[in-house]
Amino acid sequence: MSNFNTSNGNITIDDQVIVGYITDEIHKIKGVSKMISSISDSFSKNIFGRNSGMNGVRISRDGDNISINLHIIVYYGYNIPQLSYEIQSAVKTAIEEFTGLKVDAVNISVEGIDQEND
């Protein structure tokens, strides 16, 4: 969570809000099939019955600075470096604009290739 102190009180931004913005931005980009959970998320869900709700997003915080790690599946035939750059740019812009946080990095792990359905 991010906390901002203002003259009128405190503002807290939960990680789920940030994940929502990230998910919205990624779904706008043509070429991304889906986001997938990491192995540790899958382990927690299967063994402990807990769902982190992060859907392939990991957020690391250092004060008001964050780093974002994304795990995605892309459609066959898309230029992965170009697609990754588009995702990084869109996510960084959205998070900084809507939350006021500084995004230090958006790291992308392409976990697989999917066939696009016509």
C-alpha positions as CSV (number, residue, x, y, z in Angstrom):
1,M,0.0,0.0,0.0
2,S,1.1,3.6,-0.7
3,N,0.3,6.3,1.8
4,F,0.3,10.0,1.1
5,N,-0.1,12.6,3.8
6,T,-1.9,15.7,2.8
7,S,-3.1,18.7,4.8
8,N,-6.6,17.2,4.8
9,G,-5.6,13.7,5.9
10,N,-4.1,10.5,4.5
11,I,-4.6,8.8,1.2
12,T,-3.8,5.1,0.9
13,I,-3.5,3.3,-2.4
14,D,-3.9,-0.5,-2.2
15,D,-1.9,-2.8,-4.5
16,Q,-5.1,-4.1,-6.0
17,V,-5.9,-0.6,-7.4
18,I,-2.5,-0.6,-9.1
19,V,-3.1,-4.1,-10.5
20,G,-6.4,-2.9,-11.9
21,Y,-4.7,-0.1,-13.8
22,I,-2.0,-2.4,-15.1
23,T,-4.6,-5.0,-16.2
24,D,-6.7,-2.4,-18.0
25,E,-3.6,-1.0,-19.9
26,I,-2.4,-4.5,-20.9
27,H,-5.8,-5.5,-22.2
28,K,-5.7,-2.5,-24.6
29,I,-2.5,-3.7,-26.3
30,K,-3.0,-6.0,-29.3
31,G,-0.8,-9.0,-29.1
32,V,-1.1,-10.0,-25.5
33,S,-3.1,-13.2,-25.0
34,K,-3.2,-13.2,-21.2
35,M,-1.4,-12.5,-18.0
36,I,-0.5,-15.6,-15.9
37,S,0.2,-16.1,-12.3
38,S,3.7,-16.9,-11.1
39,I,4.6,-20.3,-9.7
40,S,4.4,-19.0,-6.1
41,D,0.9,-17.6,-6.7
42,S,-0.2,-21.0,-8.2
43,F,1.4,-22.8,-5.2
44,S,-0.5,-20.6,-2.7
45,K,-3.8,-21.1,-4.5
46,N,-3.4,-24.9,-4.8
47,I,-2.0,-25.7,-1.4
48,F,-3.3,-23.0,0.9
49,G,-6.5,-22.1,-1.0
50,R,-5.5,-18.5,-1.2
51,N,-5.8,-16.5,-4.4
52,S,-3.5,-13.4,-4.3
53,G,-5.6,-11.7,-7.0
54,M,-2.5,-10.3,-8.6
55,N,-2.9,-12.2,-11.9
56,G,0.7,-12.2,-13.1
57,V,1.6,-8.9,-11.5
58,R,4.3,-8.5,-8.8
59,I,4.8,-5.1,-7.2
60,S,7.9,-4.1,-5.2
61,R,7.9,-0.9,-3.2
62,D,10.6,1.5,-2.0
63,G,8.7,4.4,-0.5
64,D,6.8,6.1,-3.3
65,N,8.8,4.3,-5.9
66,I,7.6,1.0,-7.3
67,S,8.9,-1.7,-9.6
68,I,6.5,-3.9,-11.5
69,N,7.1,-7.5,-12.7
70,L,4.6,-8.8,-15.3
71,H,4.2,-12.4,-16.5
72,I,2.4,-12.7,-19.9
73,I,1.5,-15.0,-22.8
74,V,1.8,-13.3,-26.2
75,Y,0.1,-14.2,-29.5
76,Y,2.3,-15.9,-32.2
77,G,3.6,-13.5,-34.9
78,Y,4.0,-10.4,-32.7
79,N,7.3,-8.7,-32.3
80,I,8.1,-9.5,-28.6
81,P,10.6,-6.6,-28.0
82,Q,8.2,-4.0,-29.6
83,L,5.2,-5.4,-27.7
84,S,7.2,-5.4,-24.4
85,Y,8.2,-1.8,-25.0
86,E,4.5,-0.8,-25.6
87,I,3.5,-2.5,-22.4
88,Q,6.2,-0.9,-20.4
89,S,5.4,2.6,-21.7
90,A,1.6,2.2,-21.2
91,V,1.9,0.8,-17.7
92,K,4.5,3.3,-16.5
93,T,2.5,6.3,-17.9
94,A,-0.8,5.0,-16.4
95,I,0.5,4.3,-12.9
96,E,2.4,7.5,-12.6
97,E,-0.5,9.6,-14.0
98,F,-3.3,7.9,-11.9
99,T,-1.5,7.2,-8.6
100,G,1.3,9.7,-8.3
101,L,3.8,6.9,-7.7
102,K,7.2,6.8,-9.5
103,V,7.7,3.7,-11.5
104,D,11.3,2.7,-11.5
105,A,10.9,-0.4,-13.8
106,V,8.4,-2.5,-15.6
107,N,9.9,-5.9,-16.1
108,I,8.2,-8.3,-18.5
109,S,8.6,-12.1,-18.5
110,V,7.1,-13.7,-21.6
111,E,6.1,-17.1,-20.4
112,G,4.8,-18.5,-23.7
113,I,3.2,-18.1,-27.1
114,D,-0.5,-18.6,-27.9
115,Q,-2.4,-19.0,-31.1
116,E,-4.7,-16.1,-31.9
117,N,-8.3,-17.2,-32.5
118,D,-10.0,-15.7,-35.6
